[in-house]
Amino acid sequence: MTEVMKAVQLHAFGGPENLLYEDAPKPTVGSDEVLVKIYAASLNPPDLYLRDGYRALPPEWWPTPTFPLILGTDVSGVVAAVGENVSAFSPGDEVYSMVRFPEGIMNGSGAYADYVSIPASQVALKPHGLTHVEAAGAPMSLLTAWQFLVELGHDAPNPFQPFQHTPVSLNGRTVLVNGAGGGVGHLAVQIAKWKGARVIAVASSRHEKRLRDLGADEFIDYTLTTAETAVENVDLVLDSVGGSNMARFLGCIKQGGALFLVNPLGFSGQNEAVKKGITVSSTQVRSSGAQLTEAAHLLEKGIIRVVIDSTYPLARASDAHKRAAQGSIQGKIVLTNF
């Protein structure tokens, strides 16, 4: 007889109201997997895109999954069981993970639930001193910033470009982070600062104090000033926002600099970039327990801090998605399941 658990399931694409808190089959643990009792799970943009059926993308990218789906990738919790081939973790260990990304991107990775089964290679011990809420807020945003700025960590084909993304040296360089108040942005500010960069943070004024506290050397309120006209000779721009006008940053990047695009769809400045010798690069974040283990040391020491925008009980996942749709998010939105 199949055991059941509580989960937030999606039976059809649509708005937040389509997220239903109900009984679902409890996952079993595979021989190379870890079964985790989830205490917290955070929201990420792919959750919102999948809930809506990726309708913002070209039709050829639209998924045709088998419903119901359980959304979510980022979890923090306690190991409930381990597969027969797993020796790195034991029941009772506190862990965090980004679950099956990008391979679970179109069918749901299962984080909005009581339990999830995760490949052991994607799991890391939860950083000491962090709550489950803080730890759950880290994985996707932290791994995105890490793989853009520190180490790619894999050789999987790049879906966005024919060449692999390569981080650049940041020590002594000037780095502008656009969208610095968001999940990826506020961690990118801290990682760039840790790597020795002078960091310019771009966000709305409500984020200024926090971003300066997190290490930003300069702050630009994009509602008052266009960032690309306020600075010049920047070594690197990391744009975590995306949209149709990303090419505007090419004007403030020095010859031989770089523009890193977290969401490159719609970028139209390749010819201009080539003329200026600017490297435009992107990559898709991938699950990595090894990188989360590395980053845990920085989280434990307070070198990197995870900012939490708001928390909602798992049963109110629909309300959390409504909050995400409002924008102006400071850090991460987290679902709790204590």
C-alpha positions as CSV (number, residue, x, y, z in Angstrom):
1,M,0.0,0.0,0.0
2,T,1.4,3.4,-1.0
3,E,2.1,5.8,1.9
4,V,0.7,9.3,1.6
5,M,2.0,12.7,2.6
6,K,0.8,16.3,2.3
7,A,1.9,18.2,-0.7
8,V,1.0,21.2,-2.9
9,Q,-0.1,19.8,-6.2
10,L,-0.8,21.4,-9.6
11,H,-3.4,19.7,-11.7
12,A,-3.5,22.2,-14.5
13,F,-1.5,25.2,-15.6
14,G,-2.8,28.6,-14.4
15,G,-2.7,31.1,-11.6
16,P,-1.8,30.7,-7.9
17,E,-5.3,29.4,-7.1
18,N,-4.4,26.2,-9.0
19,L,-1.9,25.2,-6.3
20,L,-3.8,22.7,-4.0
21,Y,-2.7,21.4,-0.7
22,E,-3.7,17.8,-0.5
23,D,-2.7,14.2,-0.1
24,A,-0.1,12.8,-2.4
25,P,2.0,9.6,-2.7
26,K,5.0,9.7,-0.4
27,P,8.2,9.2,-2.5
28,T,10.3,6.1,-2.0
29,V,14.1,6.3,-1.7
30,G,16.3,5.0,-4.6
31,S,19.6,3.2,-4.1
32,D,21.6,6.4,-4.7
33,E,19.1,8.8,-3.1
34,V,18.3,10.5,0.2
35,L,14.7,10.8,1.5
36,V,14.4,14.2,3.2
37,K,11.7,15.3,5.6
38,I,11.2,18.9,4.4
39,Y,11.1,21.7,7.0
40,A,11.2,24.6,4.5
41,A,11.2,25.2,0.8
42,S,11.7,28.4,-1.1
43,L,10.2,29.9,-4.2
44,N,12.2,30.5,-7.4
45,P,11.2,32.0,-10.8
46,P,11.1,28.5,-12.5
47,D,8.3,27.6,-10.0
48,L,6.2,30.5,-11.3
49,Y,7.0,29.8,-14.9
50,L,6.1,26.1,-14.6
51,R,2.9,26.8,-12.7
52,D,1.9,29.0,-15.7
53,G,3.0,26.4,-18.2
54,Y,6.0,28.4,-19.4
55,R,3.6,30.6,-21.5
56,A,6.2,33.4,-21.4
57,L,8.5,31.2,-23.6
58,P,8.1,30.3,-27.2
59,P,5.5,27.6,-27.8
60,E,8.2,25.0,-28.7
61,W,9.4,25.3,-25.1
62,W,6.0,24.7,-23.5
63,P,6.0,21.5,-21.4
64,T,3.5,18.7,-21.7
65,P,3.8,17.0,-18.3
66,T,1.8,14.4,-16.6
67,F,-0.3,16.0,-13.9
68,P,-0.5,16.4,-11.0
69,L,2.9,18.1,-10.5
70,I,4.7,19.1,-7.3
71,L,6.6,22.3,-7.8
72,G,9.7,23.5,-6.1
73,T,13.5,22.8,-6.0
74,D,14.9,24.4,-2.9
75,V,14.6,22.5,0.4
76,S,16.1,22.3,3.9
77,G,15.2,19.4,6.2
78,V,16.2,16.2,7.9
79,V,17.3,13.0,6.3
80,A,14.6,10.4,6.9
81,A,16.2,7.5,5.0
82,V,19.1,6.7,2.7
83,G,19.5,4.4,-0.3
84,E,21.7,1.3,0.0
85,N,24.5,3.0,-2.0
86,V,24.6,6.2,0.1
87,S,27.3,6.5,2.8
88,A,27.8,10.3,3.0
89,F,24.5,10.9,4.9
90,S,22.6,9.2,7.7
91,P,19.0,9.5,9.1
92,G,18.8,12.6,11.3
93,D,21.3,14.7,9.3
94,E,20.2,18.2,8.6
95,V,20.6,18.9,4.9
96,Y,19.8,21.4,2.2
97,S,19.6,21.0,-1.6
98,M,18.4,22.2,-5.0
99,V,16.5,19.2,-6.2
100,R,16.8,17.8,-9.7
101,F,17.5,21.0,-11.6
102,P,17.3,21.4,-14.5
103,E,16.2,17.8,-15.2
104,G,13.0,18.3,-13.2
105,I,12.3,21.7,-14.7
106,M,9.2,20.6,-16.7
107,N,7.7,18.0,-14.4
108,G,8.2,19.5,-11.0
109,S,11.1,18.6,-8.6
110,G,8.8,17.9,-5.6
111,A,9.9,20.5,-3.0
112,Y,6.4,21.7,-2.0
113,A,5.7,18.6,0.1
114,D,6.4,16.8,3.3
115,Y,9.0,14.6,1.8
116,V,11.2,14.5,-1.3
117,S,13.7,12.0,-2.6
118,I,16.9,13.5,-3.9
119,P,20.1,12.1,-5.6
120,A,22.7,12.1,-2.9
121,S,25.1,14.0,-5.1
122,Q,22.8,17.0,-5.0
123,V,22.6,17.1,-1.1
124,A,24.8,19.0,1.3
125,L,24.8,19.3,5.1
126,K,22.9,22.3,6.2
127,P,25.2,25.1,7.3
128,H,25.6,25.3,11.1
129,G,23.8,28.3,12.7
130,L,21.3,28.7,9.9
131,T,17.6,28.0,10.4
132,H,15.8,25.7,8.0
133,V,14.1,28.8,6.6
134,E,17.4,30.5,5.8
135,A,19.0,27.4,4.4
136,A,16.0,26.7,2.1
137,G,16.3,30.3,0.8
138,A,19.8,29.6,-0.5
139,P,20.2,26.8,-3.0
140,M,19.1,28.0,-6.4
141,S,20.0,31.6,-5.9
142,L,23.3,30.8,-4.3
143,L,24.2,28.2,-6.9
144,T,23.3,30.6,-9.7
145,A,25.6,33.3,-8.3
146,W,28.3,30.7,-7.6
147,Q,28.3,29.2,-11.1
148,F,28.3,32.6,-12.8
149,L,30.9,34.2,-10.6
150,V,33.1,31.5,-8.9
151,E,33.0,28.1,-10.6
152,L,30.8,26.5,-13.3
153,G,31.4,23.1,-11.8
154,H,30.1,20.9,-14.7
155,D,30.6,20.3,-18.4
156,A,26.9,19.8,-19.4
157,P,26.0,21.5,-22.8
158,N,25.0,25.1,-22.4
159,P,21.4,25.6,-23.7
160,F,21.9,29.3,-24.2
161,Q,25.1,29.5,-26.3
162,P,27.6,27.2,-28.1
163,F,30.4,27.8,-25.6
164,Q,30.7,27.0,-21.9
165,H,30.3,29.9,-19.5
166,T,33.6,30.8,-17.7
167,P,33.7,33.0,-14.6
168,V,36.2,35.9,-14.7
169,S,38.6,37.2,-12.1
170,L,36.9,39.7,-9.7
171,N,39.7,40.7,-7.4
172,G,40.2,44.4,-7.8
173,R,37.6,44.7,-10.5
174,T,34.4,46.7,-10.5
175,V,31.2,44.6,-10.7
176,L,27.7,46.0,-11.2
177,V,24.8,43.8,-10.1
178,N,21.5,44.7,-11.7
179,G,18.5,43.4,-9.7
180,A,20.6,43.4,-6.5
181,G,17.7,43.2,-4.2
182,G,16.4,39.9,-5.5
183,G,17.3,36.3,-4.6
184,V,20.2,35.9,-7.0
185,G,21.2,39.6,-6.8
186,H,21.7,39.9,-3.1
187,L,23.9,36.8,-3.0
188,A,25.8,37.9,-6.1
189,V,26.7,41.2,-4.3
190,Q,28.1,39.3,-1.4
191,I,30.0,36.7,-3.5
192,A,31.6,39.5,-5.7
193,K,32.6,41.4,-2.5
194,W,34.1,38.2,-1.0
195,K,36.1,37.7,-4.3
196,G,37.6,41.1,-3.9
197,A,35.5,43.2,-6.2
198,R,34.2,46.8,-5.8
199,V,30.4,46.2,-6.1
200,I,27.8,48.6,-7.4
201,A,24.3,47.4,-6.5
202,V,21.3,48.4,-8.7
203,A,17.8,48.2,-7.1
204,S,15.0,50.4,-5.8
205,S,15.6,52.6,-2.8
206,R,13.9,50.3,-0.3
207,H,16.8,47.9,-0.8
208,E,19.6,50.4,-0.3
209,K,20.3,50.0,3.4
210,R,20.3,46.2,3.3
211,L,22.5,46.1,0.3
212,R,25.0,48.4,1.8
213,D,24.9,46.3,4.9
214,L,25.7,43.3,2.7
215,G,28.8,45.0,1.3
216,A,27.7,47.1,-1.7
217,D,30.2,49.9,-2.2
218,E,27.8,52.0,-4.3
219,F,24.1,52.0,-4.8
220,I,22.0,53.1,-7.7
221,D,18.2,53.6,-7.4
222,Y,17.1,52.6,-10.9
223,T,13.8,54.4,-10.4
224,L,15.7,57.7,-10.2
225,T,18.8,57.0,-12.3
226,T,19.5,54.8,-15.3
227,A,22.4,52.7,-14.1
228,E,24.1,52.4,-17.5
229,T,24.5,56.2,-17.6
230,A,25.6,56.6,-14.0
231,V,28.7,54.5,-14.3
232,E,31.4,53.8,-16.8
233,N,34.4,51.4,-17.4
234,V,32.8,48.6,-15.4
235,D,34.6,45.3,-15.7
236,L,31.5,43.1,-15.3
237,V,27.8,43.5,-15.3
238,L,25.7,40.7,-13.8
239,D,22.1,41.2,-14.9
240,S,19.8,39.1,-12.9
241,V,16.6,40.9,-14.2
242,G,16.5,40.2,-17.9
243,G,14.0,41.7,-20.3
244,S,14.2,43.2,-23.8
245,N,16.8,46.0,-23.0
246,M,19.8,44.1,-21.6
247,A,22.0,45.5,-24.3
248,R,21.9,48.9,-22.7
249,F,24.6,47.8,-20.2
250,L,27.2,47.4,-23.0
251,G,27.7,51.2,-23.0
252,C,29.1,51.2,-19.4
253,I,31.4,48.2,-19.7
254,K,35.0,48.7,-20.5
255,Q,36.7,47.2,-23.6
256,G,37.4,43.6,-22.9
257,G,34.9,43.4,-20.0
258,A,31.9,41.0,-19.6
259,L,28.2,41.0,-19.4
260,F,26.7,38.0,-17.6
261,L,23.0,37.4,-18.2
262,V,21.0,35.2,-15.8
263,N,18.1,35.2,-18.2
264,P,19.5,35.9,-21.6
265,L,16.3,35.4,-23.7
266,G,15.7,38.6,-25.6
267,F,19.3,39.9,-25.7
268,S,19.9,41.7,-28.9
269,G,23.3,43.4,-28.6
270,Q,25.7,40.7,-29.8
271,N,27.1,42.7,-32.7
272,E,27.8,45.7,-30.5
273,A,29.4,43.4,-27.9
274,V,31.7,41.9,-30.5
275,K,32.8,45.4,-31.6
276,K,33.7,46.4,-28.1
277,G,35.3,43.1,-27.3
278,I,32.8,42.4,-24.5
279,T,32.1,38.8,-23.6
280,V,28.4,38.2,-23.3
281,S,27.7,34.9,-21.5
282,S,25.0,32.9,-19.7
283,T,24.5,29.5,-18.3
284,Q,21.7,27.4,-16.7
285,V,22.2,26.6,-13.1
286,R,22.6,22.9,-12.2
287,S,22.2,21.1,-8.9
288,S,25.4,20.5,-7.0
289,G,25.8,19.1,-3.5
290,A,29.6,19.7,-3.7
291,Q,29.2,23.5,-4.4
292,L,26.5,23.8,-1.7
293,T,29.1,22.2,0.7
294,E,31.7,24.8,-0.3
295,A,29.3,27.7,0.0
296,A,28.1,26.4,3.4
297,H,31.4,27.5,5.0
298,L,30.7,31.1,3.9
299,L,27.2,30.9,5.2
300,E,28.4,29.5,8.5
301,K,30.9,32.3,8.9
302,G,28.4,35.0,8.0
303,I,30.4,36.0,4.9
304,I,27.2,35.4,2.9
305,R,23.8,36.0,4.4
306,V,20.4,34.9,3.0
307,V,17.8,37.6,3.2
308,I,14.2,36.4,3.7
309,D,11.4,38.4,2.2
310,S,8.5,36.5,3.8
311,T,7.4,33.1,5.0
312,Y,4.1,31.2,4.4
313,P,2.9,27.8,5.7
314,L,3.2,25.1,3.0
315,A,-0.6,24.9,2.9
316,R,-0.7,28.6,1.8
317,A,1.7,28.2,-1.2
318,S,-0.9,29.9,-3.4
319,D,-0.6,33.1,-1.2
320,A,3.2,32.8,-1.5
321,H,2.9,32.8,-5.3
322,K,0.7,35.8,-5.1
323,R,3.3,37.6,-3.1
324,A,5.9,36.7,-5.7
325,A,3.7,38.2,-8.4
326,Q,3.6,41.5,-6.6
327,G,7.3,42.1,-7.2
328,S,9.7,44.3,-5.1
329,I,10.9,41.2,-3.3
330,Q,13.7,41.5,-0.8
331,G,15.5,38.2,-0.8
332,K,13.6,35.0,-0.8
333,I,10.0,33.8,-0.2
334,V,10.0,30.6,1.9
335,L,7.3,28.0,2.6
336,T,7.5,26.5,6.1
337,N,6.5,22.9,7.0
338,F,7.4,22.6,10.7
